[in-house]
Amino acid sequence: MFKQIRRVFFQEIPTAKQASRLLDLDAARGLAIVLVVIGHIISQGSVPDGNNWFMIFFKMIYQFHMPFFMVLSGITFALSLPRFRSLGEIRPYSLKRVRPLIIPFVALGLLILVGKQVAVHFLAVSNPPGTFVSSVAMLLFFPTESVARFLWFIYVLSIYLLLVPPIFYFFGRRPVWLLVVGVSLQFFEWPELLAIGDAIYYLPFFALGMVLWIYRPSWTPMAPWVFWPGTVVFVGLLVLSNYYPVPKWLTGVSSILPLMGLVQRIPAQFQVFLGYLGRNSLTIYLFNVIVMGLVKGLGFLVLPWDGINFFLYLPLLLVSGIGVPLVIKRVSLKWFPRMAKFV
């Protein structure tokens, strides 16, 4: 028993890279980004009156979708992590991974800031900006409270990409230890400055993703005796969260195996479709809030989204929030290849 426990704690991330993309992981990212888009439909705007059913659905999504997304990010990080032969190899690696995140974070943040400062005079704008200088400061130092707060995930992921490689270089590629440290840090209060609070909160999920990658053969394909009981527990916690304050971390943890098992079981064509969304999840993440904000702002000039009108807005927002970013990606690949590297 002691040897088995020791083996788990000292198990390192393998260095062998995948020869091709893994469809089930891409599909899981596709499912996660669809949940993110649904969550963004009202996360920064008014609530549609007379649609309590959607509010229940919305609250349940927020119980697990970002922890699940962070686990997938941890898996992606682990499957592409090289073994560094020297400390000098870490800096170019981290900068190469972080640059495609930070550049669009700053560029889109400034675009949203300027756009909101103009649009506020003509349209209904959620989370309106303050002065330009104060809004820029909030974007850079308090991203979770900025005019582009939906981009916090990119900011936090950049922190992990900068800090985890040197940690693994000095202490070994052992994510179980990072998971233990991440859990222990939850017992302290952390500031929102530089998104430290969110980085600490989601660190266990990021580390858990790396652990899952190490033991991927044990859950791929996922056995029915794991999938079905796990699904019952997950759904039960979601339902319970409508009546009691179920911790988000608990629902998040319970979602991982059921959702991974789900994407392994869906029809092949739908899995391919979700895989396509997953491969473009960063593009969808960057632009979905902007697109849906414009659709809502223009739509509210003509028709409120309360009551039965919401059944018109819901598919319109979902399709535009996913479809328009994909169009932006295609256009940028054809006409602006340099920009395409960052979207």
Helices and strands as residue ranges (DSSP letters): H 2-10, H 23-43, H 52-61, H 65-79, G 87-89, H 90-119, H 132-141, G 143-145, G 149-151, H 152-171, H 175-184, G 185-187, G 193-195, H 196-214, G 216-218, H 224-240, H 248-265, H 268-279, H 281-299, G 307-309, H 310-335, H 337-340
